[in-house]
Amino acid sequence: MISRNIVAAGVIVLLSAMGAAAQTSPAARTALQACKPDIAQFCGQVPPGEGRIKACMKSNLPGLSEPCKEALFQFWLKK
C-alpha cells in the first residue's frame, strides 16, 4: 500500500512538473497510465517531493518502457 501511494505521488509530481494545466489533458492521463509501472520499478523507493521522482525518471530514461517513453513524448509534443 505504501509503495502504491509513493507511485501515485510520484506520478502526480512528475505530471505537475510538466504543467499544472496539462494534468487533465488526455495526453497527461495517457502518460500517467503508461508510466505507472516504470515509476514503481525505477523510482518506487524514491521519496516524492523536490523533483526527486522527475530526476529519477530522467536518470532512468533509457530503461523506461516504450509505452511510457512514447506517452511522455506525445505529451511534450502537445504541450
C-alpha positions as CSV (number, residue, x, y, z in Angstrom):
1,M,0.0,0.0,0.0
2,I,2.8,2.4,0.9
3,S,4.5,1.7,-2.4
4,R,1.3,2.4,-4.4
5,N,0.9,5.7,-2.6
6,I,4.5,6.6,-3.4
7,V,3.9,5.7,-7.1
8,A,0.8,7.8,-7.2
9,A,2.5,10.7,-5.6
10,G,5.4,10.3,-8.0
11,V,3.2,10.4,-11.0
12,I,1.4,13.5,-9.7
13,V,4.8,15.2,-9.1
14,L,6.0,14.2,-12.5
15,L,3.0,15.5,-14.3
16,S,2.8,18.7,-12.2
17,A,6.3,19.4,-13.2
18,M,5.1,19.2,-16.8
19,G,2.5,21.8,-16.2
20,A,-0.4,22.1,-13.9
21,A,-2.9,22.9,-16.6
22,A,-2.0,19.8,-18.6
23,Q,-2.8,17.3,-15.8
24,T,-6.3,17.0,-17.1
25,S,-5.4,16.6,-20.7
26,P,-5.8,13.2,-22.5
27,A,-2.0,13.1,-23.2
28,A,-1.3,13.6,-19.5
29,R,-3.7,10.9,-18.5
30,T,-2.1,8.6,-21.1
31,A,1.4,9.3,-19.7
32,L,0.2,8.7,-16.2
33,Q,-1.2,5.3,-17.1
34,A,1.7,4.3,-19.3
35,C,4.4,5.3,-16.8
36,K,2.9,3.9,-13.5
37,P,4.8,0.6,-13.8
38,D,8.1,2.4,-14.7
39,I,7.8,4.8,-11.7
40,A,7.1,1.8,-9.5
41,Q,10.0,-0.2,-10.9
42,F,12.7,2.5,-11.1
43,C,11.6,5.1,-8.5
44,G,9.3,3.2,-6.1
45,Q,11.8,3.8,-3.2
46,V,12.3,7.5,-4.0
47,P,10.5,9.8,-1.6
48,P,8.3,12.3,-3.6
49,G,8.9,16.0,-3.5
50,E,11.6,18.5,-4.5
51,G,11.8,17.0,-8.0
52,R,13.2,13.6,-6.9
53,I,10.7,11.5,-8.9
54,K,11.3,13.6,-12.0
55,A,15.1,13.3,-11.5
56,C,14.8,9.6,-11.0
57,M,12.8,9.1,-14.2
58,K,15.2,11.3,-16.1
59,S,18.2,9.2,-14.9
60,N,16.4,6.0,-15.9
61,L,15.1,7.3,-19.3
62,P,17.0,4.7,-21.3
63,G,15.3,1.9,-19.3
64,L,11.8,3.2,-19.4
65,S,9.2,1.1,-21.2
66,E,8.5,2.1,-24.8
67,P,4.8,2.9,-23.9
68,C,6.0,5.3,-21.2
69,K,8.5,6.9,-23.5
70,E,6.0,7.3,-26.3
71,A,3.3,8.7,-23.9
72,L,5.8,11.2,-22.5
73,F,6.9,12.2,-26.0
74,Q,3.3,12.7,-27.1
75,F,2.6,14.7,-24.0
76,W,5.6,17.0,-24.6
77,L,4.6,17.5,-28.3
78,K,1.1,18.6,-27.3
79,K,2.2,20.9,-24.5
